[in-house]
Amino acid sequence: MAFRRWQDLDSGAVLRILVFVAIFSLAALPPVDPDLFWHLTNGQVILQSGWPHTDLYSFSAPGHAWVMHEWLADLAMALIVRAGGLPLLVALFAGLVTITAACLYWLLRRGGLHPTLAAILTMAGALAGSTAWGARPQVLNVTCFAVLACGLWLHREGKVPAWWVAPYLWVWANLHSGFLSGVILVGLFLAGEGVEAWRNHDARALRRLRGLALYGLGGLALAFVNPYGWDTVLFPLGTLFSPLIQNNIQEWASPDFHSLAGHLLEGILFVVLAGLGTGRVKARLADWLWTLAFLYLALSSQRHVPLFVLAAAPLIGRSAQALLAVGAEIVPRVSKAPAQRVALIATPIAPARSRAMALVNGAILVGVAAGMLGYRALPNLRPSQEAASIAAAYPVVGADALLREGRALRVLNYYDYGGYLIYRLWPSGSHVFIDGRVEVYGPGVFSDYLAVSYASPGWHDVVQRYAPDAIVLPTWHPLVGALSKDPNWRTLSADRVATVFVANVAGSQ
């Protein structure tokens, strides 16, 4: 993507730069992820009192074990917001998405792909994994994965040492429990490259791989050095094999192949299959292992699609380049007399013309980039716009009304509202029923929540059993009508987003 002099700024370079500007602009999403607000609260809790080991935020699961496996990410996010507010947080996470895209581009190019086509596939791959975008630790997980994949490629080429893998995995383990995907990446790399080196009797490569294996094991051992010990390392396994989470949390579902992200994933898979069909694709064993292992994870959960795109990038690049070569052979070239061809090739471009074209391309770059940033990114970085986005998604008015009650409340809430209500109400002593930390609540509480959320026949019994002081539901929810007619409840506030009810007799119905 780089060019040595500004005079080398051709149309291809402009396109490649604009791809990354577009990705940053698209990734600068409003701060409305449902889990964002409890992550920020987690950071404040650590700053004030250290690492909790049991639930602090709910009245439905008091004392339940809580592993804050993303503690370092939560702490960093809280400090960022303290320093520059939500706009700074949004900008930095959009930057992380862009860095990940740059790693994807680099991996595609290592597969031999033409720069312009690599930029196009970078955009496609980034959008295929865009369901993970937002100000959330999951973005950090994907970026860590991307950097590790690039580092292993460079280690293969002898350009970087292996020692950095150990501290890298340790830091990653404290940022997000998805660090196990990095352990898998290293393990598959060692397996594939080890077989290749053994077949080729490459003693030097085997020595290098032994060093990487030792540092990889060292990183895995260091991962246990965290505030929660074994529980942090084992946490992702519990998530992966939990039917409760897999069946009820949307981002853990398989990719939706009727969405744009799903169509792009299909397109990438088609490129790989078609490229393999040409018989011209040659890849190392490690690249095959990366592709197949993370394809399985991606088809199991859309959360893992970005990891698959990154892991398969070298193979995707080789497949796309093979298709490009076949296409060049099939499509007839524009006929020109041999003498004309030679003259065009031999005649140098005048320096003045080169500078003029570079200036034109520079003007196009600046104009289009400014338009992208001004239309998409900058509005989402304005505090007023972010506040409007939050108010359109969460019960801002309802939280204000509950705070005016002046007492600690037990709030039975809609799932997506849990994080925001924790952020607003927990400092004043109130507690929620549920939020995005499903592993804390367990199947019993979550099943009770689903009974209320789906207005199942036993929903009223659930409400009576937990005896909340307030109920917060989306205004469109079917139970809003029923509660409005229930003499045990009165409407505290209502707007187009949420309706809040409080018990007429505190603590009982």
C-alpha positions in Angstrom: 0.0 0.0 0.0 2.9 2.3 0.6 4.6 4.4 -2.0 8.1 5.9 -1.9 7.4 9.4 -3.2 4.2 11.4 -3.5 4.7 11.3 -7.3 4.0 7.6 -7.1 0.5 8.2 -5.8 -1.4 6.4 -8.6 -5.0 5.3 -8.8 -4.2 1.9 -7.2 -2.6 3.5 -4.2 -5.6 5.9 -3.8 -8.0 2.9 -3.9 -6.0 1.0 -1.3 -5.8 4.0 1.1 -9.5 4.7 0.7 -10.3 1.1 1.6 -8.8 1.7 5.0 -10.4 5.1 5.4 -13.8 3.4 4.6 -13.2 0.7 7.1 -12.4 3.2 9.9 -15.5 5.2 9.0 -17.8 2.2 9.0 -16.3 0.9 12.2 -16.8 4.2 14.1 -20.1 2.9 15.4 -22.3 4.7 18.0 -21.5 3.4 21.5 -24.6 1.3 21.9 -23.3 -2.3 22.3 -25.5 -3.8 25.1 -22.4 -4.9 27.1 -20.4 -1.7 26.8 -21.8 -0.1 29.9 -21.2 -3.0 32.3 -17.7 -3.2 30.9 -17.2 0.4 31.8 -18.6 -0.2 35.3 -16.3 -3.2 35.7 -13.3 -0.9 35.1 -14.6 1.6 37.7 -15.1 -1.3 40.2 -11.5 -2.4 39.7 -10.2 1.2 40.2 -12.2 1.6 43.4 -12.0 -1.8 45.1 -10.1 -4.3 43.1 -11.3 -7.5 41.4 -14.6 -9.0 42.5 -15.1 -12.7 42.6 -18.9 -12.9 43.1 -21.7 -11.0 41.3 -22.2 -7.4 42.4 -24.8 -6.1 40.0 -27.9 -8.4 40.3 -30.5 -9.3 42.8 -31.3 -12.6 41.0 -27.9 -14.1 41.4 -26.2 -12.6 44.5 -23.1 -14.4 45.4 -22.8 -16.4 42.2 -19.2 -16.9 41.0 -18.0 -14.2 38.6 -14.9 -14.4 36.5 -14.0 -11.0 35.1 -11.9 -12.6 32.4 -11.7 -9.3 30.4 -10.6 -7.3 33.4 -7.6 -5.6 31.7 -9.8 -4.5 28.7 -12.5 -3.2 31.1 -9.9 -1.3 33.1 -8.4 0.2 29.9 -11.8 1.2 28.5 -12.8 2.9 31.8 -9.5 4.9 31.8 -10.0 5.9 28.1 -13.5 7.2 28.9 -12.2 9.0 31.9 -9.5 10.6 29.7 -11.5 11.5 26.6 -15.1 10.3 27.0 -17.0 7.9 24.7 -15.8 9.7 21.5 -12.2 8.7 22.2 -13.3 5.2 23.0 -15.2 4.9 19.7 -12.3 6.3 17.7 -9.7 4.0 19.3 -11.8 0.9 18.7 -12.4 1.9 15.1 -8.7 2.3 14.8 -8.3 -1.3 16.1 -10.6 -2.5 13.4 -8.5 -0.7 10.9 -5.3 -2.2 12.2 -6.9 -5.6 11.9 -7.8 -4.9 8.3 -4.2 -3.8 7.6 -3.0 -7.2 9.0 -5.6 -8.9 6.7 -4.3 -7.0 3.7 -0.7 -7.9 4.6 -1.6 -11.6 4.9 -3.4 -11.5 1.6 -0.4 -10.0 0.0 1.9 -12.6 1.5 -0.2 -15.1 -0.5 1.0 -13.4 -3.7 -2.2 -11.5 -4.4 -2.2 -8.4 -6.6 -2.4 -5.2 -4.3 -5.6 -3.9 -5.7 -7.4 -7.2 -5.5 -6.0 -7.6 -2.0 -7.6 -4.3 -1.0 -11.0 -5.3 -2.4 -10.8 -8.7 -0.6 -9.7 -6.8 2.6 -12.9 -4.8 2.5 -15.0 -7.9 1.8 -13.3 -9.8 4.7 -13.6 -6.9 7.1 -17.3 -6.5 6.4 -17.8 -10.3 6.6 -16.7 -10.0 10.2 -18.3 -6.7 11.0 -20.9 -8.3 13.4 -18.0 -8.1 16.0 -17.4 -4.4 15.5 -18.1 -1.8 18.3 -16.5 -0.6 21.5 -16.1 -4.0 23.0 -13.3 -6.3 24.1 -14.1 -8.7 21.3 -12.5 -6.3 18.9 -9.3 -6.5 21.0 -9.4 -10.2 20.7 -9.6 -10.1 16.9 -6.8 -7.5 16.7 -4.6 -9.7 18.9 -5.3 -12.7 16.7 -4.4 -10.7 13.6 -1.1 -9.4 15.0 -0.2 -12.9 16.1 -0.9 -14.4 12.7 1.4 -11.8 11.1 4.1 -12.4 13.7 4.1 -16.1 13.0 4.5 -15.5 9.3 7.4 -13.2 10.0 8.9 -15.8 12.4 8.6 -18.4 9.6 10.7 -16.1 7.4 13.3 -15.6 10.2 12.5 -11.9 10.6 11.3 -11.9 14.2 12.3 -13.9 17.2 10.0 -16.3 19.1 10.4 -14.9 22.7 7.7 -12.3 22.2 5.0 -14.9 22.0 5.1 -15.7 25.7 4.4 -12.2 27.1 2.0 -11.5 24.2 -0.2 -14.5 25.2 0.0 -13.4 28.8 -1.3 -9.9 28.1 -3.9 -11.3 25.7 -5.2 -13.7 28.3 -5.9 -10.8 30.6 -7.6 -8.8 27.9 -10.0 -11.5 26.7 -10.5 -15.2 27.2 -10.4 -15.7 23.4 -6.6 -15.9 23.8 -7.1 -19.6 23.5 -7.7 -19.0 19.8 -4.1 -17.7 19.8 -2.9 -20.8 21.5 -4.7 -22.8 18.8 -3.1 -20.7 16.1 0.4 -21.3 17.5 -0.2 -25.0 17.9 -1.4 -25.5 14.4 1.5 -23.4 13.1 3.9 -25.6 14.9 2.3 -28.8 13.7 2.2 -27.7 10.0 5.7 -26.2 9.9 7.1 -29.1 11.9 5.9 -31.6 9.4 7.2 -29.5 6.6 10.6 -29.1 8.2 10.8 -32.8 9.0 10.0 -33.8 5.4 12.6 -31.4 4.1 15.2 -32.4 6.7 15.5 -28.7 7.6 17.4 -28.8 10.9 17.5 -25.0 11.2 13.7 -24.7 10.9 13.3 -27.4 13.4 15.5 -25.6 15.9 13.5 -22.4 15.3 10.2 -24.2 15.9 11.4 -25.8 19.1 12.1 -22.3 20.4 8.7 -21.2 19.4 7.1 -24.2 21.1 8.9 -23.4 24.3 7.8 -19.8 24.3 4.3 -20.8 23.3 4.1 -23.1 26.3 5.6 -20.4 28.4 2.8 -18.0 27.3 0.2 -20.6 28.1 1.7 -21.0 31.6 1.8 -17.3 32.1 -1.9 -17.1 31.2 -2.6 -18.6 34.6 -1.0 -15.5 36.2 -4.2 -13.4 36.5 -6.7 -12.4 39.2 -8.8 -15.5 38.7 -6.2 -18.2 38.0 -7.5 -21.4 36.4 -11.0 -20.0 35.9 -9.8 -17.4 33.4 -8.1 -20.0 31.2 -11.0 -22.5 31.4 -13.7 -19.8 30.9 -13.9 -19.9 27.1 -14.4 -23.7 27.2 -17.4 -23.3 29.4 -18.8 -20.7 26.9 -18.1 -22.8 23.8 -19.9 -25.9 25.3 -22.8 -24.1 27.0 -26.1 -24.9 25.3 -27.7 -22.0 27.2 -25.3 -19.5 25.5 -25.1 -21.2 22.2 -28.9 -21.4 21.8 -30.0 -18.1 23.1 -27.2 -15.5 22.4 -27.4 -14.2 18.8 -23.7 -13.7 18.2 -23.0 -17.3 19.1 -25.3 -18.5 16.4 -24.1 -19.7 13.1 -23.6 -17.0 10.4 -26.8 -15.6 8.8 -26.2 -16.3 5.1 -29.1 -14.0 4.2 -27.3 -10.9 5.6 -24.6 -8.9 3.9 -21.9 -10.3 6.2 -23.1 -13.8 5.4 -23.1 -13.2 1.6 -19.5 -11.8 1.8 -18.4 -14.9 3.7 -20.0 -17.1 1.0 -18.2 -15.0 -1.6 -14.8 -15.6 0.2 -15.5 -19.3 0.4 -16.4 -19.4 -3.3 -13.1 -17.7 -4.1 -11.2 -20.3 -2.2 -13.0 -23.2 -3.8 -12.8 -21.8 -7.3 -9.1 -21.0 -6.9 -8.4 -24.5 -5.7 -10.3 -25.8 -8.7 -7.7 -24.2 -11.0 -5.1 -26.6 -9.7 -2.6 -23.7 -9.3 -2.9 -23.1 -5.6 0.1 -24.3 -3.5 -0.1 -23.7 0.2 1.9 -24.8 3.2 0.4 -27.3 5.6 0.1 -24.7 8.4 -2.1 -22.6 6.1 -4.4 -25.5 5.4 -4.6 -26.3 9.2 -5.4 -22.7 10.0 -8.1 -22.5 7.3 -9.9 -25.7 8.2 -9.8 -25.3 11.9 -11.1 -21.8 11.9 -13.6 -22.5 9.2 -15.2 -25.0 11.6 -15.4 -22.4 14.3 -16.7 -19.7 11.9 -19.6 -22.0 10.7 -20.4 -22.8 14.3 -20.5 -19.1 15.4 -20.5 -15.8 13.6 -18.2 -14.5 16.4 -15.4 -16.5 14.8 -15.9 -15.3 11.2 -13.2 -12.6 11.6 -10.8 -15.2 12.9 -11.4 -17.5 10.0 -10.9 -14.7 7.5 -7.5 -13.8 9.0 -6.4 -17.4 9.4 -7.4 -18.3 5.9 -6.0 -15.1 4.4 -2.8 -16.6 2.8 -4.9 -19.3 1.2 -7.6 -16.8 0.1 -4.8 -14.7 -1.5 -3.3 -17.6 -3.4 -6.8 -18.7 -4.6 -7.7 -15.2 -5.8 -4.4 -14.8 -7.5 -4.9 -18.1 -9.3 -8.3 -17.0 -10.5 -6.8 -13.7 -11.7 -4.2 -15.5 -13.7 -6.7 -17.8 -15.3 -8.9 -14.8 -16.1 -6.0 -13.0 -17.7 -5.5 -16.0 -20.0 -9.2 -16.3 -21.0 -10.0 -12.6 -21.6 -8.5 -11.6 -24.9 -6.2 -8.6 -24.8 -6.9 -5.4 -26.6 -5.1 -5.8 -30.0 -2.3 -3.4 -30.7 0.4 -3.5 -33.3 3.6 -4.8 -31.9 5.4 -1.5 -32.8 2.8 0.5 -30.9 3.1 -1.8 -27.9 6.9 -1.4 -27.9 6.6 2.4 -28.2 4.1 2.6 -25.4 6.3 0.5 -23.1 9.6 2.3 -24.1 8.3 5.8 -23.8 8.8 7.1 -20.3 6.1 9.2 -18.6 7.2 12.8 -18.4 8.0 14.0 -14.9 5.6 16.9 -15.2 2.8 14.6 -16.3 3.7 12.2 -13.4 3.5 15.1 -10.9 0.2 16.3 -12.4 -1.4 12.9 -12.1 -0.1 12.5 -8.6 -1.7 15.9 -7.7 -5.0 14.8 -9.3 -4.9 11.5 -7.4 -4.0 13.3 -4.2 -7.0 15.7 -4.6 -9.3 12.7 -5.2 -7.9 11.0 -2.1 -8.3 14.0 0.2 -11.8 14.8 -1.2 -13.2 11.2 -1.0 -11.6 10.5 2.4 -12.9 13.7 3.9 -16.4 12.8 2.6 -16.2 9.4 4.1 -15.1 10.6 7.5 -17.4 13.6 7.5 -20.5 11.6 6.5 -20.0 8.5 8.7 -17.2 8.7 11.3 -17.2 12.3 12.6 -21.0 12.4 13.4 -20.6 9.2 15.6 -17.7 10.9 17.4 -19.7 13.9 18.5 -20.9 13.7 22.1 -24.4 15.0 21.2 -24.8 12.4 18.5 -23.6 9.6 20.7 -26.0 10.7 23.5 -28.9 10.7 20.9 -27.9 7.2 19.8 -27.9 5.9 23.4 -31.2 7.6 24.1 -32.7 5.9 21.0 -31.5 2.5 22.2 -31.7 2.5 25.9 -34.1 3.6 28.7 -32.4 6.9 29.5 -35.6 8.5 30.6 -36.6 5.4 32.6 -33.2 5.4 34.4 -33.7 9.1 35.3 -37.1 8.3 36.7 -35.8 5.4 38.7 -33.0 7.5 40.2 -35.5 10.1 41.2 -37.2 7.5 43.4 -34.2 8.0 45.7 -33.9 4.4 46.9 -32.2 1.2 46.0 -34.4 -0.9 43.7 -34.6 -4.5 42.5 -35.2 -4.0 38.7 -36.5 -6.8 36.5 -35.3 -5.7 33.2 -35.1 -6.5 29.5 -31.9 -8.4 28.7 -30.4 -5.7 26.4 -31.0 -3.0 29.0 -29.1 -4.7 31.7 -25.7 -3.2 31.0 -27.0 0.3 30.7 -29.1 0.0 33.9 -26.0 -1.3 35.8 -24.0 1.7 34.5 -26.7 4.2 35.7 -28.3 2.6 38.7 -25.7 0.3 40.4 -23.7 3.2 41.9 -26.9 4.3 43.8 -27.4 0.8 45.2 -30.0 -0.6 42.7 -29.6 -4.1 41.2 -30.8 -5.6 37.9 -32.3 -9.0 37.1 -30.0 -9.9 34.2 -27.4 -8.6 31.8 -25.0 -9.8 29.2 -22.9 -11.9 31.7 -25.0 -15.0 31.1 -22.4 -17.3 32.7 -23.0 -15.6 36.0 -26.7 -16.2 36.1 -26.8 -19.9 35.0 -29.6 -21.8 33.4 -32.1 -21.3 36.2 -32.2 -17.5 36.2 -31.9 -17.3 32.5 -34.8 -19.7 32.0 -36.9 -17.5 34.3 -35.9 -14.5 32.3 -37.0 -16.1 29.1 -40.3 -17.0 30.6 -41.0 -13.3 31.3 -39.4 -12.1 28.1 -41.5 -14.4 25.9 -44.6 -13.8 28.1 -44.9 -17.6 28.7 -47.9 -18.8 30.7 -45.8 -18.8 34.0 -44.4 -15.4 33.6 -46.5 -13.9 36.4 -45.3 -16.6 38.9 -41.7 -15.7 38.0 -42.4 -12.0 38.8 -44.1 -13.0 42.1 -41.2 -15.2 43.1 -38.5 -12.6 42.5 -40.6 -9.7 43.8 -38.9 -6.9 42.0 -39.5 -3.2 42.9 -39.5 -2.1 39.3 -39.9 -3.6 35.8 -38.2 -2.0 32.7 -39.4 -3.3 29.3 -39.3 -2.0 25.7 -42.5 -0.1 25.0 -43.4 -2.6 22.3 -43.2 -5.6 24.6 -46.4 -7.5 25.0 -46.3 -7.5 28.8 -46.5 -3.7 28.8 -50.2 -3.8 28.2 -50.8 -6.5 30.8 -48.8 -4.6 33.5 -50.6 -1.4 32.7 -53.8 -3.0 33.7 -52.4 -4.8 36.8 -53.4 -2.9 40.0 -50.2 -4.0 41.7 -48.1 -1.9 39.3 -48.1 1.7 38.3 -46.4 3.3 35.3 -43.5 5.5 36.4 -42.3 6.6 33.0 -43.0 5.8 29.3 -41.5 6.9 26.1 -41.0 5.4 22.6 -38.0 3.3 23.9 -39.0 1.9 27.2 -41.8 1.8 29.8 -41.0 1.6 33.5 -43.3 0.2 36.2 -42.9 0.3 39.9 -44.7 -1.8 42.5 -47.6 0.0 44.2 -46.6 -1.7 47.4 -42.7 -1.8 47.6 -41.4 -5.3 47.5 -44.7 -7.2 47.0 -47.4 -7.7 44.5 
